[in-house]
């Protein structure tokens, strides 16, 4: 091998540009691209990771994907509404008569509630006021959990909500999520909600995540659960094929509506 003699800083700048272009890079690729040793390649990645410019993973690194602050629920009601409507209908089709389900907060979960109105003999537990309003007057059982009202989402969170969740078991949990990645799993923006989210996941025998394609490959600030805690993801048909394949390789069922 003939080694390059560009400076460490120049090489790391070029390496950062490569990661941004490819989204993922392996140590082997760095060795080949820059004609450096494996130890040098790893040191470059460790330096960039300490600076918060890449995320170190086994055998290489991936680009840091950040999320923008989420708008309040009422302000994002029309975002990707067609996709969310299809996702809601596909998720509702997974629910069987006689089941007990938990339906979370957010605009996509709200579309599931709208699609579920035709399902008979169902019990729905929720911490979402909009979901409760959609299902009000419905002939089947609807249970709303109390707690601290998060005004931006119109949902209940906190200790009282978590205590109530500890007392229930449901056939299916259906929730939305802010961001999904293979390495970091399910993440959300609002740190105080994290423990409530985890309690919701523990209540279900099956976890179904409803999320449009924009949520994949991103990481938000609060880690909720590893990807292995999910059994089914319902998304739209714009999900990248490589992301879908990677999820299915992990054993998840992916439904693209």
SVG drawing of the C-alpha trace seen along z (x, -y; Angstrom):
<svg xmlns="http://www.w3.org/2000/svg" viewBox="-73 -25 77 37">
<polyline fill="none" stroke="black" stroke-width="0.4" points="0.0,0.0 1.3,-3.5 0.4,-5.9 -1.0,-9.4 0.7,-12.3 -2.2,-14.8 -2.6,-16.3 -4.9,-14.7 -7.2,-17.7 -7.5,-17.7 -8.2,-14.0 -10.8,-14.2 -12.6,-17.1 -12.7,-14.9 -13.8,-11.9 -16.7,-14.0 -17.7,-15.0 -17.8,-11.3 -19.9,-10.3 -22.4,-13.1 -22.6,-11.9 -22.9,-8.2 -24.6,-8.4 -22.4,-5.4 -18.8,-4.5 -16.8,-1.4 -13.2,-1.4 -12.2,0.7 -13.6,-2.0 -11.5,-4.7 -8.4,-2.5 -9.1,-2.1 -10.1,-5.7 -7.3,-7.5 -4.5,-4.8 -4.1,-4.8 -3.8,-2.1 -6.9,-0.6 -5.6,-2.2 -5.4,-5.6 -8.9,-5.2 -10.3,-4.3 -8.5,-7.2 -10.0,-9.6 -13.5,-8.2 -13.0,-8.5 -11.9,-12.1 -14.9,-13.0 -17.2,-11.1 -15.8,-13.0 -16.5,-16.2 -20.1,-15.1 -19.7,-15.2 -20.4,-11.4 -21.9,-8.6 -19.6,-5.7 -21.0,-2.2 -19.5,1.2 -17.0,1.3 -17.4,-2.3 -19.6,-5.4 -22.8,-6.9 -23.9,-10.5 -25.6,-12.3 -29.3,-12.8 -31.0,-15.4 -34.7,-16.4 -36.2,-19.8 -38.4,-20.8 -41.8,-19.3 -44.7,-21.6 -47.8,-21.4 -50.3,-18.8 -52.9,-21.3 -50.3,-23.0 -49.1,-19.9 -52.5,-18.4 -52.1,-18.8 -48.5,-17.5 -48.5,-14.5 -52.2,-14.0 -52.7,-11.6 -49.9,-9.3 -51.1,-9.4 -54.6,-8.6 -53.4,-5.5 -51.2,-4.5 -54.1,-4.9 -56.3,-2.7 -53.6,0.0 -53.0,0.0 -56.7,0.2 -57.0,3.2 -54.6,5.1 -57.1,4.8 -59.5,7.6 -63.0,7.4 -62.9,8.2 -59.4,6.9 -58.2,4.4 -55.8,1.8 -53.8,-1.2 -53.8,-4.1 -51.3,-6.8 -51.1,-10.5 -50.1,-12.3 -51.6,-13.0 -50.9,-9.5 -52.4,-7.7 -55.4,-10.0 -55.9,-8.7 -55.9,-5.2 -58.8,-6.2 -60.8,-7.6 -60.3,-4.4 -61.3,-2.3 -64.8,-3.7 -66.2,-0.9 -64.6,1.8 -67.1,3.4 -66.7,5.0 -63.4,3.2 -61.9,1.6 -59.6,-1.4 -57.4,-2.8 -55.8,-6.1 -53.9,-9.1 -54.9,-11.4 -57.7,-13.9 -58.1,-14.1 -58.4,-10.3 -61.0,-10.4 -63.0,-13.1 -63.0,-11.1 -64.2,-8.0 -66.8,-9.8 -70.2,-8.3 -68.8,-5.2 -70.7,-2.1 -67.6,-0.2 -65.6,-0.8 -63.2,-3.8 -60.9,-4.4 -59.0,-7.6 -56.0,-7.7 -55.5,-10.8 -52.2,-12.6 -50.5,-15.8 -51.8,-17.4 -49.1,-18.1 -50.8,-21.0 -48.9,-20.9 -49.9,-17.3 -53.2,-17.3 -52.0,-14.1 -51.7,-13.0 -48.2,-12.0 -46.4,-11.6 -46.6,-9.5 -50.4,-9.2 -50.5,-8.0 -47.7,-5.5 -49.4,-4.1 -52.6,-3.6 -50.6,-1.9 -49.1,0.5 -52.6,1.8 -53.6,2.6 -52.6,5.2 -53.6,4.8 -53.5,6.9 -51.9,4.2 -50.2,0.9 -50.4,-1.5 -48.2,-4.6 -46.6,-7.2 -42.9,-8.2 -40.7,-11.2 -37.7,-9.3 -36.6,-5.8 -33.1,-4.4 -31.6,-0.9 -28.9,-1.9 -30.8,-4.2 -34.3,-2.7 -37.3,-4.8 -36.6,-8.3 -38.8,-11.4 -38.1,-15.1 -39.8,-15.6 -37.7,-14.2 -40.4,-14.3 -42.6,-12.0 -40.0,-9.3 -41.0,-7.3 -44.7,-7.4 -43.8,-6.2 -41.9,-3.2 -44.8,-2.4 -47.1,-2.4 -44.8,0.1 -44.7,2.4 -48.6,2.6 -48.9,4.4 -48.4,7.9 -47.7,6.5 -46.2,3.1 -47.2,1.4 -45.5,-1.8 -47.2,-4.1 -44.8,-6.5 -44.4,-8.1 -41.2,-7.7 -39.7,-11.0 -39.2,-9.5 -36.7,-6.9 -32.9,-7.3 -33.3,-10.1 -32.5,-10.4 -34.3,-12.7 -33.0,-13.7 -34.8,-11.2 -34.3,-7.4 -37.6,-5.5 -36.8,-1.9 -34.6,0.3 -36.0,1.3 -36.3,4.9 -39.2,3.9 -41.3,3.3 -43.1,6.1 -44.8,4.2 -44.2,0.9 -46.9,-0.7 -45.5,-3.4 -46.1,-4.8 -44.8,-3.5 -42.0,-6.1 -39.9,-4.3 -36.5,-3.6 -36.1,0.0 -32.8,0.4 -34.4,-0.8 -37.3,1.6 -34.9,4.5 -32.8,3.7 -35.9,3.6 -37.1,6.9 -33.7,8.4 -34.1,7.5 -37.4,9.5 -39.9,6.7 -42.9,6.8 -43.1,3.7 -46.4,2.6 -46.1,-0.1 -49.5,-1.7"/>
</svg>
